[in-house]
């Protein structure tokens, strides 16, 4: 089977080639050049549109098994494909928890059977996400996990985290750390600051994140393990990670699109759709995150896609679930916040969405060249969209972005040369 993409702007993290054709055969890129002519190929005109490597989301919640009313592997991967993601890492906070070999195999089987994109399970650091006993990490690695994390449940014990980093190092996988000191965040629901004072909602201080970032960096340095810090949200965390990298400590980190685009002001009026953990922070924090992304202090952009049912959010702010459904809006948010503002180039965005996430999980991705699998995204950087949750493929319609006007649209996603999403 041959597919010929005509006159696209071929872009990876290193360079951009304008008005080139891309020839795909049997799921592999066979040619990149101007005016390729072949027989018996399906020709798709993508003139002026960007052709990029497929994105990799290292932080997705698929909810299955146990919470299929929020999301399933099928609907989550449909949303991922629509968002331009060809690979995703799914977090283990399911029911049962992904903390053993059987559960890893179950998720992989379901994903191979029903998923539209590649799904890599993340194994739990501790059994049942309880923070008490290390999971059988070695067995889960054999079954196919790419990382370990207790995401959503911070590992409060420094001793447990040190052991996790030690074991993960033995198997060459990263520990993805949800940095939150529960003794400081308590039952907070919003950023500790002006808006929490005005609304009377309990605040989560920046220190709750930063204390744990500092602890885990210290442990990673001692163990020489591979630490990845999830959803960085504060200026202080950025500075701690900057200093760690300057010292040569093996630490990487991610930021979400919503932490780059929205501030704590979204929660004014007690808007539960803006309730997320870590919380949306101050304008100063947002600017610091953008600068750190540009400088390379922040390595990866990940969605932290957290779909919820209508009832999970349609309640009082304190009772509402944390989380934003983010796979289908991520690209448009990033193009609006980073590309059209000149903060990142398209090549740099691809590095954060594809190349660096691939490196984290040991996959050679993010380079668009002959001989590579044709996991590709076709996008329009200037197309204006209005976010409409009724058109979401995810079961989770929970986003504060509904009705917002954004720029940038995913037109198609290809997995091994096959269209898994197409909207043109």
C-alpha positions in Angstrom: 0.0 0.0 0.0 1.4 3.4 -1.0 0.4 6.8 0.2 1.9 10.0 -1.2 1.5 13.3 0.8 2.0 16.2 -1.6 3.6 19.6 -1.0 3.7 19.6 2.8 6.0 21.5 5.2 8.0 18.6 6.5 9.1 19.4 10.0 10.9 17.5 12.8 12.9 18.8 15.8 15.9 19.6 13.6 14.7 21.3 10.5 11.9 22.3 8.2 11.6 21.5 4.5 8.9 23.4 2.7 6.7 22.0 -0.1 8.1 18.5 0.0 6.3 15.2 -0.8 6.4 12.2 1.6 6.1 8.8 0.2 4.8 6.0 2.5 4.9 2.4 1.7 4.0 -0.6 3.9 3.9 1.7 6.9 7.4 3.1 6.4 8.6 6.5 5.0 10.2 5.6 1.7 10.9 9.1 0.3 11.0 12.8 1.2 11.7 15.0 -1.8 10.2 17.6 -4.1 7.8 16.3 -6.8 7.9 12.6 -6.1 6.1 10.6 -8.8 5.1 7.0 -8.4 2.5 4.7 -9.8 -0.4 3.1 -7.8 -0.3 5.5 -4.8 -3.1 7.2 -3.0 -2.3 10.9 -3.4 -3.2 13.4 -0.7 -2.8 17.1 -1.2 -1.5 18.7 2.0 -0.1 21.9 0.4 1.1 24.4 2.9 0.2 22.1 5.9 2.8 20.8 8.4 3.8 17.2 8.3 5.3 16.3 11.7 6.3 13.2 13.7 3.5 11.8 15.7 3.3 13.2 19.3 3.9 11.1 22.4 1.9 11.8 25.5 3.8 10.5 28.6 0.9 11.4 30.9 -2.6 10.1 30.1 -5.4 8.7 32.2 -7.5 6.1 30.3 -9.5 5.1 33.3 -10.0 1.5 32.1 -10.4 -0.8 34.0 -12.8 0.3 36.7 -13.9 3.7 35.6 -15.3 3.1 32.1 -18.0 5.7 32.7 -15.2 8.3 32.6 -13.2 6.9 29.7 -12.2 3.7 28.0 -9.1 2.6 26.1 -11.1 2.9 22.9 -12.5 6.4 23.5 -9.2 7.6 25.0 -7.2 6.5 22.0 -9.7 8.0 19.7 -9.2 11.3 21.5 -5.5 10.9 21.3 -5.6 10.3 17.6 -7.7 13.4 17.1 -5.1 15.3 19.1 -2.2 14.2 17.0 -0.8 11.6 19.5 0.4 8.3 18.1 1.7 7.0 21.4 0.5 7.5 25.0 1.5 6.3 28.4 -1.5 5.5 30.6 -1.3 6.0 34.3 -1.9 3.2 36.8 -4.7 4.7 38.9 -7.3 2.4 37.6 -9.4 -0.2 39.5 -7.8 -2.6 39.9 -4.5 -0.6 40.0 -1.9 -1.4 37.3 0.5 -2.8 39.9 1.2 -6.3 38.7 2.1 -8.2 35.5 -1.5 -9.4 34.9 -2.9 -5.9 34.9 -0.1 -4.7 32.5 -0.9 -7.5 30.1 -4.6 -6.8 30.3 -4.2 -3.2 29.4 -1.9 -4.0 26.5 -4.3 -6.7 25.2 -7.2 -4.3 25.3 -5.2 -1.6 23.6 -4.0 -3.9 20.8 -7.6 -5.0 20.3 -9.5 -1.7 20.6 -6.9 1.1 20.6 -6.3 3.5 17.7 -2.8 4.5 18.8 0.0 2.8 20.7 -0.6 2.5 24.4 2.2 1.9 26.9 1.1 1.1 30.5 2.8 2.8 33.4 3.2 0.5 36.4 2.4 1.7 39.9 5.3 2.4 42.2 3.5 0.9 45.2 0.9 -1.8 45.5 -2.6 -0.3 45.4 -1.0 3.2 45.1 -1.0 3.1 48.9 2.7 4.2 49.3 3.5 1.4 51.6 5.0 -1.5 49.6 6.9 -1.5 46.3 5.2 -3.2 43.4 6.7 -6.1 41.5 8.6 -3.7 39.1 10.7 -6.4 37.4 7.7 -8.5 36.4 5.9 -5.4 35.1 8.9 -4.4 33.0 8.9 -7.9 31.4 5.1 -7.4 30.7 5.9 -4.1 28.9 5.7 -1.0 31.2 7.8 2.0 30.2 7.8 3.8 33.5 6.5 3.6 37.1 4.4 6.2 38.9 1.9 6.6 41.7 0.5 9.6 39.9 -2.4 11.3 41.8 -1.0 9.7 45.0 2.3 11.2 45.9 4.8 8.9 47.5 5.1 10.5 50.9 7.8 8.1 52.2 11.3 9.2 51.1 12.5 5.7 51.8 10.0 4.2 49.5 10.8 6.7 46.8 14.5 6.0 47.1 13.9 2.3 46.7 11.7 2.9 43.7 14.4 5.0 42.0 17.0 2.2 42.8 14.8 -0.5 41.3 13.8 1.5 38.3 17.5 2.2 37.6 18.1 -1.5 37.5 15.6 -1.9 34.7 16.5 1.4 32.8 13.1 3.0 33.2 12.1 6.4 34.7 10.2 7.1 37.9 7.5 9.7 37.1 6.9 11.6 40.3 3.7 13.4 41.3 5.3 16.0 43.5 2.9 17.0 46.3 3.4 17.0 50.0 0.0 16.1 51.4 0.8 17.5 54.8 1.1 20.9 53.1 -1.6 20.7 50.4 -4.1 19.0 52.8 -7.6 19.4 51.5 -6.8 22.4 49.4 -8.6 22.7 46.0 -7.1 25.8 44.4 -3.8 27.7 44.2 -2.9 29.3 47.5 -3.0 33.0 46.6 -5.3 36.0 45.8 -8.2 34.0 44.3 -8.3 31.5 47.1 -8.5 34.4 49.5 -11.3 36.1 47.5 -13.3 32.9 47.0 -12.7 31.4 50.5 -11.6 28.2 48.9 -8.8 26.3 50.6 -5.4 26.9 48.9 -2.6 24.6 47.9 0.6 26.4 48.4 3.5 26.3 45.9 5.6 24.8 48.7 3.6 21.6 48.6 5.0 20.9 45.1 8.5 22.4 45.6 9.3 20.6 48.8 8.8 17.3 47.0 10.7 18.4 43.9 13.6 19.2 46.1 13.4 15.8 48.0 13.1 13.7 44.8 16.0 15.6 43.1 18.2 14.9 46.2 17.2 11.2 46.1 17.8 10.9 42.3 21.3 12.4 42.8 22.1 9.9 45.6 20.8 6.9 43.7 21.8 8.2 40.2 18.4 7.1 39.0 16.2 8.4 36.3 13.7 10.9 37.7 10.9 12.6 35.7 8.8 15.2 37.5 5.2 15.4 36.3 3.1 18.5 35.7 5.5 21.2 37.0 3.5 24.2 37.9 5.5 26.7 39.9 8.3 29.2 39.5 10.1 27.6 42.5 10.0 24.1 41.0 11.5 25.5 37.8 14.4 27.0 39.7 15.0 23.7 41.6 15.1 21.7 38.4 17.3 24.3 36.8 19.9 23.9 39.6 19.6 20.1 39.5 20.4 20.0 35.8 23.3 22.4 36.2 24.7 19.9 38.7 24.3 17.0 36.2 21.5 15.2 38.1 19.4 12.9 35.9 16.1 14.8 36.1 13.6 15.6 33.4 10.2 17.2 33.7 7.0 18.0 31.9 4.4 20.8 31.8 0.8 20.6 30.7 -0.9 22.8 28.1 -3.4 24.1 30.7 -0.6 25.2 33.1 1.0 27.2 30.2 -2.3 28.8 29.1 -4.6 29.3 32.1 -4.2 30.9 35.5 -5.9 30.7 38.8 -8.3 33.3 37.7 -10.2 30.6 35.8 -11.6 29.4 39.2 -13.3 32.7 39.8 -17.0 32.1 40.0 -16.3 28.6 41.4 -15.8 27.1 38.0 -15.2 23.4 38.8 -14.0 22.8 35.2 -10.9 24.7 36.2 -10.2 22.4 39.2 -7.0 20.5 38.5 -4.1 19.1 40.5 -1.6 20.7 40.7 -3.8 23.8 40.6 -3.7 26.5 38.0 -1.2 29.0 39.3 -0.4 32.7 39.1 0.5 34.7 36.0 4.1 34.9 37.3 4.2 31.1 37.5 2.9 30.7 33.9 5.5 33.1 32.6 8.2 31.2 34.4 7.0 27.9 32.8 7.0 29.4 29.3 10.5 30.7 29.8 11.7 27.4 31.2 10.2 25.6 28.2 12.1 27.9 25.8 15.3 27.5 27.7 15.1 23.7 27.7 14.7 23.4 31.5 11.3 21.9 30.9 11.9 19.0 28.5 8.4 17.7 27.7 4.8 18.9 27.2 2.3 16.3 28.4 -1.5 16.6 28.6 -2.3 14.9 32.0 -5.6 14.1 30.2 -8.0 13.5 33.1 -11.5 12.7 31.8 -14.4 12.8 34.2 -18.2 12.3 34.0 -20.6 15.2 34.1 -21.6 14.4 37.7 -17.9 14.5 38.8 -17.7 18.1 38.0 -21.4 19.3 38.3 -21.2 19.8 42.1 -19.7 22.2 44.6 -16.0 23.2 44.1 -14.7 21.3 47.1 -16.4 18.1 46.2 -15.7 18.2 42.4 -13.0 15.9 41.0 -9.6 17.3 40.0 -8.7 17.1 36.3 -9.1 18.5 32.8 -9.8 16.5 29.6 -6.9 17.6 27.5 -5.9 15.4 24.5 -8.1 17.0 21.9 -7.3 20.6 22.8 -3.6 20.3 23.6 -2.2 21.2 20.1 -4.5 24.2 19.6 -3.6 25.5 23.0 0.1 25.2 22.4 0.0 26.7 19.0 -2.0 29.7 20.4 0.1 30.1 23.5 3.6 29.3 22.1 3.8 29.4 18.3 1.7 32.5 17.5 3.4 34.4 20.4 6.9 33.5 19.2 7.9 31.7 22.3 8.7 28.4 20.5 9.3 27.5 16.9 7.4 24.6 15.3 10.6 22.6 15.4 11.0 23.2 19.2 7.4 22.3 19.8 7.9 19.0 18.0 10.9 18.4 20.2 8.8 18.8 23.3 5.9 16.8 22.0 7.7 13.9 20.2 11.4 13.7 20.4 12.0 14.3 24.1 9.0 12.1 25.2 10.4 9.3 23.0 13.8 9.7 24.7 12.2 9.4 28.1 10.8 6.0 27.4 13.8 4.8 25.3 12.1 5.2 21.9 13.9 6.7 18.9 11.1 9.1 17.8 10.7 12.6 16.6 12.9 12.4 13.5 11.1 12.5 10.2 13.3 10.7 7.8 13.4 7.8 5.3 13.3 4.4 6.9 11.3 5.5 9.9 7.8 4.3 10.7 5.2 6.6 9.2 3.7 7.7 12.5 2.8 11.2 11.4 0.7 14.3 12.1 -0.7 16.7 9.5 -1.6 20.1 10.9 -2.7 23.6 10.0 -1.0 26.2 12.2 -3.3 29.1 11.2 -6.7 27.5 11.2 -9.0 29.0 13.8 -11.2 26.8 15.8 -13.7 27.2 18.6 -13.5 24.5 21.3 -16.8 22.5 21.4 -17.0 19.7 23.9 -20.0 18.2 22.0 -17.5 17.2 19.3 -15.0 15.6 21.7 -14.3 11.9 21.1 -13.3 11.5 24.7 -16.0 10.7 27.2 -14.6 13.4 29.3 -16.1 16.8 28.3 -14.5 18.5 31.3 -12.6 21.5 30.1 -12.7 25.2 31.0 -11.8 25.9 27.3 -15.3 25.3 25.9 -16.3 28.1 23.6 -12.7 29.5 23.4 -11.3 30.6 20.1 -7.9 29.0 19.4 -5.5 28.7 16.5 -4.0 25.5 15.2 -5.8 22.3 14.1 -4.9 18.7 13.7 -6.0 17.6 10.2 -4.9 14.0 10.3 -3.0 11.4 12.3 -1.3 8.4 10.7 -0.1 5.3 12.5 2.3 3.2 10.5 1.0 4.9 7.3 -2.7 4.4 8.1 -5.1 7.2 8.8 -6.4 6.8 12.4 -7.9 10.3 12.3 -8.7 12.5 9.4 -10.6 15.8 9.1 -10.0 17.1 5.6 
